[in-house]
Amino acid sequence: QGVKTETEKKGYPAHLVGREAIAKVFGVGPRTIDRWVEEGAPILLVGRKRQANYDALWSWLAKKTTKS
Protein backbone atom coordinates (compact mmCIF):
# COMPACT_ATOMS: atom_id res chain seq x y z
CA GLN A 1 0.00 0.00 0.00
CA GLY A 2 2.49 2.69 1.12
CA VAL A 3 6.11 3.24 0.26
CA LYS A 4 8.31 0.26 1.08
CA THR A 5 11.33 0.66 3.33
CA GLU A 6 14.74 -0.52 2.16
CA THR A 7 14.33 -3.49 4.50
CA GLU A 8 11.01 -4.46 2.94
CA LYS A 9 12.51 -4.11 -0.54
CA LYS A 10 15.09 -6.75 0.48
CA GLY A 11 12.25 -9.11 1.38
CA TYR A 12 12.28 -8.69 5.16
CA PRO A 13 9.39 -7.21 7.12
CA ALA A 14 10.32 -3.95 8.83
CA HIS A 15 8.43 -5.02 11.96
CA LEU A 16 8.85 -8.52 13.32
CA VAL A 17 6.28 -10.05 15.66
CA GLY A 18 6.97 -13.13 17.73
CA ARG A 19 10.14 -14.68 19.06
CA GLU A 20 10.06 -17.42 16.42
CA ALA A 21 9.63 -14.92 13.57
CA ILE A 22 12.54 -12.81 14.82
CA ALA A 23 14.68 -15.93 15.21
CA LYS A 24 13.82 -17.19 11.71
CA VAL A 25 14.69 -13.91 9.99
CA PHE A 26 18.04 -13.68 11.80
CA GLY A 27 18.86 -17.37 11.39
CA VAL A 28 19.06 -18.19 15.08
CA GLY A 29 17.05 -20.20 17.59
CA PRO A 30 14.35 -18.75 19.86
CA ARG A 31 16.63 -19.10 22.90
CA THR A 32 19.11 -16.77 21.23
CA ILE A 33 16.38 -14.13 21.10
CA ASP A 34 15.94 -14.50 24.87
CA ARG A 35 19.69 -14.06 25.35
CA TRP A 36 19.73 -10.98 23.14
CA VAL A 37 16.91 -9.48 25.24
CA GLU A 38 19.00 -10.05 28.38
CA GLU A 39 21.95 -8.38 26.63
CA GLY A 40 19.88 -5.26 25.88
CA ALA A 41 18.66 -5.88 22.32
CA PRO A 42 15.91 -3.56 21.08
CA ILE A 43 13.27 -6.29 21.35
CA LEU A 44 10.10 -5.37 23.19
CA LEU A 45 7.49 -7.51 24.88
CA VAL A 46 4.10 -6.29 23.70
CA GLY A 47 1.33 -8.27 25.33
CA ARG A 48 2.65 -11.82 25.14
CA LYS A 49 4.70 -11.40 21.96
CA ARG A 50 8.24 -10.21 21.42
CA GLN A 51 8.45 -7.51 18.77
CA ALA A 52 11.38 -5.90 17.01
CA ASN A 53 12.17 -3.45 14.26
CA TYR A 54 14.41 -5.25 11.77
CA ASP A 55 16.73 -2.28 11.15
CA ALA A 56 17.09 -1.43 14.85
CA LEU A 57 17.92 -5.03 15.75
CA TRP A 58 20.34 -5.40 12.83
CA SER A 59 22.09 -2.19 13.91
CA TRP A 60 22.32 -3.43 17.51
CA LEU A 61 23.83 -6.72 16.33
CA ALA A 62 26.36 -4.90 14.14
CA LYS A 63 27.51 -2.77 17.11
CA LYS A 64 27.64 -5.84 19.36
CA THR A 65 29.85 -7.80 16.97
CA THR A 66 32.28 -4.90 16.42
CA LYS A 67 32.81 -4.63 20.20
CA SER A 68 33.81 -8.30 20.51
PDB file of N, CA, C and O in Angstrom:
ATOM      1  N   GLN A   1       0.821  -1.186   0.000  1.00  0.00           N
ATOM      2  CA  GLN A   1       0.000   0.000   0.000  1.00  0.00           C
ATOM      3  C   GLN A   1       0.871   1.259   0.000  1.00  0.00           C
ATOM      4  O   GLN A   1       0.836   2.022  -0.966  1.00  0.00           O
ATOM      5  N   GLY A   2       1.651   1.495   1.058  1.00  0.00           N
ATOM      6  CA  GLY A   2       2.492   2.685   1.124  1.00  0.00           C
ATOM      7  C   GLY A   2       3.851   2.446   0.497  1.00  0.00           C
ATOM      8  O   GLY A   2       4.068   1.461  -0.209  1.00  0.00           O
ATOM      9  N   VAL A   3       4.749   3.357   0.767  1.00  0.00           N
ATOM     10  CA  VAL A   3       6.111   3.243   0.257  1.00  0.00           C
ATOM     11  C   VAL A   3       6.853   2.195   1.072  1.00  0.00           C
ATOM     12  O   VAL A   3       6.777   2.186   2.300  1.00  0.00           O
ATOM     13  N   LYS A   4       7.568   1.318   0.389  1.00  0.00           N
ATOM     14  CA  LYS A   4       8.314   0.261   1.079  1.00  0.00           C
ATOM     15  C   LYS A   4       9.638   0.798   1.601  1.00  0.00           C
ATOM     16  O   LYS A   4      10.289   1.623   0.961  1.00  0.00           O
ATOM     17  N   THR A   5      10.025   0.310   2.782  1.00  0.00           N
ATOM     18  CA  THR A   5      11.328   0.665   3.332  1.00  0.00           C
ATOM     19  C   THR A   5      12.392  -0.146   2.604  1.00  0.00           C
ATOM     20  O   THR A   5      12.075  -1.104   1.899  1.00  0.00           O
ATOM     21  N   GLU A   6      13.645   0.235   2.774  1.00  0.00           N
ATOM     22  CA  GLU A   6      14.740  -0.524   2.163  1.00  0.00           C
ATOM     23  C   GLU A   6      14.723  -1.970   2.664  1.00  0.00           C
ATOM     24  O   GLU A   6      15.003  -2.899   1.906  1.00  0.00           O
ATOM     25  N   THR A   7      14.397  -2.148   3.922  1.00  0.00           N
ATOM     26  CA  THR A   7      14.326  -3.489   4.499  1.00  0.00           C
ATOM     27  C   THR A   7      13.264  -4.314   3.802  1.00  0.00           C
ATOM     28  O   THR A   7      13.505  -5.471   3.456  1.00  0.00           O
ATOM     29  N   GLU A   8      12.100  -3.741   3.594  1.00  0.00           N
ATOM     30  CA  GLU A   8      11.011  -4.456   2.938  1.00  0.00           C
ATOM     31  C   GLU A   8      11.348  -4.761   1.478  1.00  0.00           C
ATOM     32  O   GLU A   8      10.941  -5.796   0.950  1.00  0.00           O
ATOM     33  N   LYS A   9      12.086  -3.869   0.832  1.00  0.00           N
ATOM     34  CA  LYS A   9      12.508  -4.115  -0.545  1.00  0.00           C
ATOM     35  C   LYS A   9      13.424  -5.328  -0.634  1.00  0.00           C
ATOM     36  O   LYS A   9      13.448  -6.017  -1.654  1.00  0.00           O
ATOM     37  N   LYS A  10      14.190  -5.594   0.448  1.00  0.00           N
ATOM     38  CA  LYS A  10      15.090  -6.745   0.483  1.00  0.00           C
ATOM     39  C   LYS A  10      14.337  -8.038   0.812  1.00  0.00           C
ATOM     40  O   LYS A  10      14.924  -9.120   0.810  1.00  0.00           O
ATOM     41  N   GLY A  11      13.049  -7.922   1.092  1.00  0.00           N
ATOM     42  CA  GLY A  11      12.254  -9.109   1.382  1.00  0.00           C
ATOM     43  C   GLY A  11      12.038  -9.400   2.849  1.00  0.00           C
ATOM     44  O   GLY A  11      11.472 -10.438   3.193  1.00  0.00           O
ATOM     45  N   TYR A  12      12.480  -8.499   3.733  1.00  0.00           N
ATOM     46  CA  TYR A  12      12.278  -8.695   5.162  1.00  0.00           C
ATOM     47  C   TYR A  12      11.220  -7.721   5.658  1.00  0.00           C
ATOM     48  O   TYR A  12      11.190  -6.572   5.217  1.00  0.00           O
ATOM     49  N   PRO A  13      10.357  -8.154   6.561  1.00  0.00           N
ATOM     50  CA  PRO A  13       9.390  -7.205   7.124  1.00  0.00           C
ATOM     51  C   PRO A  13      10.114  -6.213   8.026  1.00  0.00           C
ATOM     52  O   PRO A  13      11.046  -6.581   8.741  1.00  0.00           O
ATOM     53  N   ALA A  14       9.685  -4.965   7.991  1.00  0.00           N
ATOM     54  CA  ALA A  14      10.322  -3.950   8.831  1.00  0.00           C
ATOM     55  C   ALA A  14      10.018  -4.192  10.305  1.00  0.00           C
ATOM     56  O   ALA A  14      10.825  -3.862  11.175  1.00  0.00           O
ATOM     57  N   HIS A  15       8.854  -4.768  10.582  1.00  0.00           N
ATOM     58  CA  HIS A  15       8.429  -5.017  11.959  1.00  0.00           C
ATOM     59  C   HIS A  15       8.213  -6.516  12.140  1.00  0.00           C
ATOM     60  O   HIS A  15       7.411  -7.129  11.435  1.00  0.00           O
ATOM     61  N   LEU A  16       8.927  -7.086  13.078  1.00  0.00           N
ATOM     62  CA  LEU A  16       8.849  -8.524  13.319  1.00  0.00           C
ATOM     63  C   LEU A  16       8.051  -8.789  14.586  1.00  0.00           C
ATOM     64  O   LEU A  16       8.279  -8.154  15.615  1.00  0.00           O
ATOM     65  N   VAL A  17       7.117  -9.726  14.507  1.00  0.00           N
ATOM     66  CA  VAL A  17       6.275 -10.046  15.655  1.00  0.00           C
ATOM     67  C   VAL A  17       6.431 -11.516  16.008  1.00  0.00           C
ATOM     68  O   VAL A  17       6.203 -12.397  15.179  1.00  0.00           O
ATOM     69  N   GLY A  18       6.817 -11.764  17.236  1.00  0.00           N
ATOM     70  CA  GLY A  18       6.967 -13.129  17.731  1.00  0.00           C
ATOM     71  C   GLY A  18       8.423 -13.556  17.778  1.00  0.00           C
ATOM     72  O   GLY A  18       9.201 -13.284  16.864  1.00  0.00           O
ATOM     73  N   ARG A  19       8.766 -14.223  18.850  1.00  0.00           N
ATOM     74  CA  ARG A  19      10.141 -14.685  19.056  1.00  0.00           C
ATOM     75  C   ARG A  19      10.593 -15.600  17.925  1.00  0.00           C
ATOM     76  O   ARG A  19      11.725 -15.497  17.452  1.00  0.00           O
ATOM     77  N   GLU A  20       9.712 -16.490  17.495  1.00  0.00           N
ATOM     78  CA  GLU A  20      10.058 -17.420  16.421  1.00  0.00           C
ATOM     79  C   GLU A  20      10.297 -16.694  15.104  1.00  0.00           C
ATOM     80  O   GLU A  20      11.211 -17.038  14.354  1.00  0.00           O
ATOM     81  N   ALA A  21       9.468 -15.683  14.825  1.00  0.00           N
ATOM     82  CA  ALA A  21       9.626 -14.917  13.572  1.00  0.00           C
ATOM     83  C   ALA A  21      10.943 -14.151  13.576  1.00  0.00           C
ATOM     84  O   ALA A  21      11.646 -14.110  12.566  1.00  0.00           O
ATOM     85  N   ILE A  22      11.275 -13.548  14.706  1.00  0.00           N
ATOM     86  CA  ILE A  22      12.539 -12.811  14.816  1.00  0.00           C
ATOM     87  C   ILE A  22      13.704 -13.786  14.627  1.00  0.00           C
ATOM     88  O   ILE A  22      14.649 -13.501  13.892  1.00  0.00           O
ATOM     89  N   ALA A  23      13.626 -14.930  15.294  1.00  0.00           N
ATOM     90  CA  ALA A  23      14.684 -15.935  15.206  1.00  0.00           C
ATOM     91  C   ALA A  23      14.856 -16.423  13.768  1.00  0.00           C
ATOM     92  O   ALA A  23      15.982 -16.566  13.291  1.00  0.00           O
ATOM     93  N   LYS A  24      13.756 -16.677  13.084  1.00  0.00           N
ATOM     94  CA  LYS A  24      13.819 -17.190  11.711  1.00  0.00           C
ATOM     95  C   LYS A  24      14.498 -16.196  10.777  1.00  0.00           C
ATOM     96  O   LYS A  24      15.358 -16.576   9.982  1.00  0.00           O
ATOM     97  N   VAL A  25      14.117 -14.934  10.871  1.00  0.00           N
ATOM     98  CA  VAL A  25      14.693 -13.911   9.989  1.00  0.00           C
ATOM     99  C   VAL A  25      16.189 -13.756  10.230  1.00  0.00           C
ATOM    100  O   VAL A  25      16.947 -13.539   9.285  1.00  0.00           O
ATOM    101  N   PHE A  26      16.619 -13.865  11.478  1.00  0.00           N
ATOM    102  CA  PHE A  26      18.036 -13.681  11.798  1.00  0.00           C
ATOM    103  C   PHE A  26      18.827 -14.987  11.800  1.00  0.00           C
ATOM    104  O   PHE A  26      20.031 -14.983  12.061  1.00  0.00           O
ATOM    105  N   GLY A  27      18.164 -16.094  11.514  1.00  0.00           N
ATOM    106  CA  GLY A  27      18.857 -17.373  11.390  1.00  0.00           C
ATOM    107  C   GLY A  27      19.394 -17.930  12.689  1.00  0.00           C
ATOM    108  O   GLY A  27      20.452 -18.558  12.722  1.00  0.00           O
ATOM    109  N   VAL A  28      18.651 -17.693  13.765  1.00  0.00           N
ATOM    110  CA  VAL A  28      19.060 -18.194  15.081  1.00  0.00           C
ATOM    111  C   VAL A  28      17.878 -18.924  15.715  1.00  0.00           C
ATOM    112  O   VAL A  28      16.775 -18.936  15.167  1.00  0.00           O
ATOM    113  N   GLY A  29      18.120 -19.524  16.859  1.00  0.00           N
ATOM    114  CA  GLY A  29      17.054 -20.197  17.589  1.00  0.00           C
ATOM    115  C   GLY A  29      16.330 -19.238  18.517  1.00  0.00           C
ATOM    116  O   GLY A  29      16.859 -18.177  18.850  1.00  0.00           O
ATOM    117  N   PRO A  30      15.114 -19.602  18.943  1.00  0.00           N
ATOM    118  CA  PRO A  30      14.350 -18.745  19.857  1.00  0.00           C
ATOM    119  C   PRO A  30      15.075 -18.433  21.166  1.00  0.00           C
ATOM    120  O   PRO A  30      14.899 -17.350  21.724  1.00  0.00           O
ATOM    121  N   ARG A  31      15.881 -19.362  21.657  1.00  0.00           N
ATOM    122  CA  ARG A  31      16.627 -19.098  22.903  1.00  0.00           C
ATOM    123  C   ARG A  31      17.642 -17.974  22.715  1.00  0.00           C
ATOM    124  O   ARG A  31      17.933 -17.231  23.653  1.00  0.00           O
ATOM    125  N   THR A  32      18.173 -17.854  21.517  1.00  0.00           N
ATOM    126  CA  THR A  32      19.112 -16.765  21.235  1.00  0.00           C
ATOM    127  C   THR A  32      18.408 -15.425  21.377  1.00  0.00           C
ATOM    128  O   THR A  32      19.000 -14.459  21.858  1.00  0.00           O
ATOM    129  N   ILE A  33      17.157 -15.360  20.964  1.00  0.00           N
ATOM    130  CA  ILE A  33      16.381 -14.126  21.104  1.00  0.00           C
ATOM    131  C   ILE A  33      16.267 -13.762  22.583  1.00  0.00           C
ATOM    132  O   ILE A  33      16.419 -12.597  22.951  1.00  0.00           O
ATOM    133  N   ASP A  34      16.001 -14.752  23.426  1.00  0.00           N
ATOM    134  CA  ASP A  34      15.935 -14.502  24.867  1.00  0.00           C
ATOM    135  C   ASP A  34      17.263 -13.956  25.385  1.00  0.00           C
ATOM    136  O   ASP A  34      17.283 -13.030  26.196  1.00  0.00           O
ATOM    137  N   ARG A  35      18.368 -14.528  24.917  1.00  0.00           N
ATOM    138  CA  ARG A  35      19.691 -14.063  25.347  1.00  0.00           C
ATOM    139  C   ARG A  35      19.930 -12.624  24.895  1.00  0.00           C
ATOM    140  O   ARG A  35      20.435 -11.796  25.653  1.00  0.00           O
ATOM    141  N   TRP A  36      19.556 -12.340  23.642  1.00  0.00           N
ATOM    142  CA  TRP A  36      19.725 -10.976  23.138  1.00  0.00           C
ATOM    143  C   TRP A  36      18.933  -9.974  23.973  1.00  0.00           C
ATOM    144  O   TRP A  36      19.405  -8.868  24.237  1.00  0.00           O
ATOM    145  N   VAL A  37      17.728 -10.366  24.385  1.00  0.00           N
ATOM    146  CA  VAL A  37      16.909  -9.482  25.236  1.00  0.00           C
ATOM    147  C   VAL A  37      17.663  -9.187  26.533  1.00  0.00           C
ATOM    148  O   VAL A  37      17.728  -8.039  26.972  1.00  0.00           O
ATOM    149  N   GLU A  38      18.228 -10.225  27.140  1.00  0.00           N
ATOM    150  CA  GLU A  38      19.000 -10.054  28.378  1.00  0.00           C
ATOM    151  C   GLU A  38      20.216  -9.154  28.162  1.00  0.00           C
ATOM    152  O   GLU A  38      20.647  -8.456  29.080  1.00  0.00           O
ATOM    153  N   GLU A  39      20.769  -9.173  26.947  1.00  0.00           N
ATOM    154  CA  GLU A  39      21.949  -8.375  26.629  1.00  0.00           C
ATOM    155  C   GLU A  39      21.593  -6.946  26.200  1.00  0.00           C
ATOM    156  O   GLU A  39      22.479  -6.148  25.895  1.00  0.00           O
ATOM    157  N   GLY A  40      20.294  -6.630  26.178  1.00  0.00           N
ATOM    158  CA  GLY A  40      19.881  -5.265  25.875  1.00  0.00           C
ATOM    159  C   GLY A  40      19.432  -5.005  24.451  1.00  0.00           C
ATOM    160  O   GLY A  40      19.367  -3.853  24.023  1.00  0.00           O
ATOM    161  N   ALA A  41      19.122  -6.059  23.710  1.00  0.00           N
ATOM    162  CA  ALA A  41      18.663  -5.882  22.323  1.00  0.00           C
ATOM    163  C   ALA A  41      17.358  -5.087  22.287  1.00  0.00           C
ATOM    164  O   ALA A  41      16.559  -5.155  23.221  1.00  0.00           O
ATOM    165  N   PRO A  42      17.147  -4.338  21.209  1.00  0.00           N
ATOM    166  CA  PRO A  42      15.909  -3.565  21.083  1.00  0.00           C
ATOM    167  C   PRO A  42      14.732  -4.462  20.664  1.00  0.00           C
ATOM    168  O   PRO A  42      14.162  -4.315  19.582  1.00  0.00           O
ATOM    169  N   ILE A  43      14.397  -5.385  21.558  1.00  0.00           N
ATOM    170  CA  ILE A  43      13.269  -6.291  21.349  1.00  0.00           C
ATOM    171  C   ILE A  43      12.310  -6.054  22.504  1.00  0.00           C
ATOM    172  O   ILE A  43      12.679  -6.194  23.670  1.00  0.00           O
ATOM    173  N   LEU A  44      11.090  -5.697  22.176  1.00  0.00           N
ATOM    174  CA  LEU A  44      10.100  -5.371  23.195  1.00  0.00           C
ATOM    175  C   LEU A  44       9.131  -6.512  23.410  1.00  0.00           C
ATOM    176  O   LEU A  44       8.903  -7.327  22.516  1.00  0.00           O
ATOM    177  N   LEU A  45       8.562  -6.565  24.598  1.00  0.00           N
ATOM    178  CA  LEU A  45       7.495  -7.509  24.880  1.00  0.00           C
ATOM    179  C   LEU A  45       6.203  -6.709  24.843  1.00  0.00           C
ATOM    180  O   LEU A  45       5.965  -5.855  25.696  1.00  0.00           O
ATOM    181  N   VAL A  46       5.374  -6.992  23.851  1.00  0.00           N
ATOM    182  CA  VAL A  46       4.098  -6.293  23.698  1.00  0.00           C
ATOM    183  C   VAL A  46       3.014  -7.340  23.884  1.00  0.00           C
ATOM    184  O   VAL A  46       2.854  -8.240  23.059  1.00  0.00           O
ATOM    185  N   GLY A  47       2.272  -7.212  24.975  1.00  0.00           N
ATOM    186  CA  GLY A  47       1.326  -8.269  25.325  1.00  0.00           C
ATOM    187  C   GLY A  47       2.115  -9.512  25.668  1.00  0.00           C
ATOM    188  O   GLY A  47       2.903  -9.513  26.614  1.00  0.00           O
ATOM    189  N   ARG A  48       1.908 -10.571  24.906  1.00  0.00           N
ATOM    190  CA  ARG A  48       2.645 -11.817  25.141  1.00  0.00           C
ATOM    191  C   ARG A  48       3.646 -12.100  24.037  1.00  0.00           C
ATOM    192  O   ARG A  48       4.261 -13.166  24.015  1.00  0.00           O
ATOM    193  N   LYS A  49       3.815 -11.164  23.125  1.00  0.00           N
ATOM    194  CA  LYS A  49       4.696 -11.398  21.962  1.00  0.00           C
ATOM    195  C   LYS A  49       5.894 -10.465  21.976  1.00  0.00           C
ATOM    196  O   LYS A  49       5.777  -9.280  22.290  1.00  0.00           O
ATOM    197  N   ARG A  50       7.042 -11.016  21.633  1.00  0.00           N
ATOM    198  CA  ARG A  50       8.239 -10.205  21.418  1.00  0.00           C
ATOM    199  C   ARG A  50       8.081  -9.500  20.085  1.00  0.00           C
ATOM    200  O   ARG A  50       7.565 -10.082  19.131  1.00  0.00           O
ATOM    201  N   GLN A  51       8.519  -8.255  20.010  1.00  0.00           N
ATOM    202  CA  GLN A  51       8.449  -7.508  18.765  1.00  0.00           C
ATOM    203  C   GLN A  51       9.743  -6.729  18.579  1.00  0.00           C
ATOM    204  O   GLN A  51      10.357  -6.258  19.537  1.00  0.00           O
ATOM    205  N   ALA A  52      10.137  -6.608  17.313  1.00  0.00           N
ATOM    206  CA  ALA A  52      11.379  -5.897  17.013  1.00  0.00           C
ATOM    207  C   ALA A  52      11.283  -5.219  15.663  1.00  0.00           C
ATOM    208  O   ALA A  52      10.588  -5.682  14.759  1.00  0.00           O
ATOM    209  N   ASN A  53      11.994  -4.116  15.547  1.00  0.00           N
ATOM    210  CA  ASN A  53      12.167  -3.453  14.263  1.00  0.00           C
ATOM    211  C   ASN A  53      13.424  -4.073  13.645  1.00  0.00           C
ATOM    212  O   ASN A  53      14.480  -4.105  14.277  1.00  0.00           O
ATOM    213  N   TYR A  54      13.307  -4.556  12.427  1.00  0.00           N
ATOM    214  CA  TYR A  54      14.415  -5.249  11.770  1.00  0.00           C
ATOM    215  C   TYR A  54      15.677  -4.383  11.745  1.00  0.00           C
ATOM    216  O   TYR A  54      16.749  -4.839  12.141  1.00  0.00           O
ATOM    217  N   ASP A  55      15.554  -3.145  11.284  1.00  0.00           N
ATOM    218  CA  ASP A  55      16.728  -2.279  11.152  1.00  0.00           C
ATOM    219  C   ASP A  55      17.371  -1.977  12.500  1.00  0.00           C
ATOM    220  O   ASP A  55      18.597  -1.966  12.616  1.00  0.00           O
ATOM    221  N   ALA A  56      16.548  -1.732  13.521  1.00  0.00           N
ATOM    222  CA  ALA A  56      17.094  -1.432  14.852  1.00  0.00           C
ATOM    223  C   ALA A  56      17.837  -2.640  15.417  1.00  0.00           C
ATOM    224  O   ALA A  56      18.909  -2.498  16.005  1.00  0.00           O
ATOM    225  N   LEU A  57      17.259  -3.829  15.234  1.00  0.00           N
ATOM    226  CA  LEU A  57      17.919  -5.027  15.751  1.00  0.00           C
ATOM    227  C   LEU A  57      19.190  -5.334  14.968  1.00  0.00           C
ATOM    228  O   LEU A  57      20.202  -5.715  15.556  1.00  0.00           O
ATOM    229  N   TRP A  58      19.150  -5.174  13.666  1.00  0.00           N
ATOM    230  CA  TRP A  58      20.337  -5.399  12.834  1.00  0.00           C
ATOM    231  C   TRP A  58      21.454  -4.440  13.246  1.00  0.00           C
ATOM    232  O   TRP A  58      22.613  -4.843  13.344  1.00  0.00           O
ATOM    233  N   SER A  59      21.111  -3.185  13.486  1.00  0.00           N
ATOM    234  CA  SER A  59      22.086  -2.185  13.908  1.00  0.00           C
ATOM    235  C   SER A  59      22.690  -2.563  15.265  1.00  0.00           C
ATOM    236  O   SER A  59      23.898  -2.445  15.466  1.00  0.00           O
ATOM    237  N   TRP A  60      21.848  -3.013  16.184  1.00  0.00           N
ATOM    238  CA  TRP A  60      22.320  -3.434  17.510  1.00  0.00           C
ATOM    239  C   TRP A  60      23.304  -4.599  17.379  1.00  0.00           C
ATOM    240  O   TRP A  60      24.350  -4.618  18.027  1.00  0.00           O
ATOM    241  N   LEU A  61      22.952  -5.566  16.532  1.00  0.00           N
ATOM    242  CA  LEU A  61      23.835  -6.723  16.334  1.00  0.00           C
ATOM    243  C   LEU A  61      25.169  -6.305  15.730  1.00  0.00           C
ATOM    244  O   LEU A  61      26.217  -6.821  16.119  1.00  0.00           O
ATOM    245  N   ALA A  62      25.135  -5.376  14.785  1.00  0.00           N
ATOM    246  CA  ALA A  62      26.364  -4.899  14.145  1.00  0.00           C
ATOM    247  C   ALA A  62      27.279  -4.248  15.174  1.00  0.00           C
ATOM    248  O   ALA A  62      28.488  -4.483  15.161  1.00  0.00           O
ATOM    249  N   LYS A  63      26.717  -3.430  16.066  1.00  0.00           N
ATOM    250  CA  LYS A  63      27.512  -2.770  17.108  1.00  0.00           C
ATOM    251  C   LYS A  63      28.056  -3.800  18.091  1.00  0.00           C
ATOM    252  O   LYS A  63      29.198  -3.701  18.539  1.00  0.00           O
ATOM    253  N   LYS A  64      27.230  -4.786  18.420  1.00  0.00           N
ATOM    254  CA  LYS A  64      27.636  -5.836  19.361  1.00  0.00           C
ATOM    255  C   LYS A  64      28.813  -6.639  18.817  1.00  0.00           C
ATOM    256  O   LYS A  64      29.745  -6.945  19.561  1.00  0.00           O
ATOM    257  N   THR A  65      28.785  -6.982  17.544  1.00  0.00           N
ATOM    258  CA  THR A  65      29.846  -7.796  16.974  1.00  0.00           C
ATOM    259  C   THR A  65      31.140  -6.998  16.780  1.00  0.00           C
ATOM    260  O   THR A  65      32.224  -7.581  16.813  1.00  0.00           O
ATOM    261  N   THR A  66      31.053  -5.692  16.581  1.00  0.00           N
ATOM    262  CA  THR A  66      32.283  -4.899  16.420  1.00  0.00           C
ATOM    263  C   THR A  66      32.968  -4.672  17.772  1.00  0.00           C
ATOM    264  O   THR A  66      34.168  -4.402  17.820  1.00  0.00           O
ATOM    265  N   LYS A  67      32.217  -4.780  18.860  1.00  0.00           N
ATOM    266  CA  LYS A  67      32.815  -4.628  20.201  1.00  0.00           C
ATOM    267  C   LYS A  67      33.582  -5.865  20.609  1.00  0.00           C
ATOM    268  O   LYS A  67      34.534  -5.772  21.384  1.00  0.00           O
ATOM    269  N   SER A  68      33.184  -7.032  20.099  1.00  0.00           N
ATOM    270  CA  SER A  68      33.807  -8.303  20.508  1.00  0.00           C
ATOM    271  C   SER A  68      35.181  -8.481  19.904  1.00  0.00           C
ATOM    272  O   SER A  68      35.837  -9.494  20.149  1.00  0.00           O
TER     273      SER A  68
END
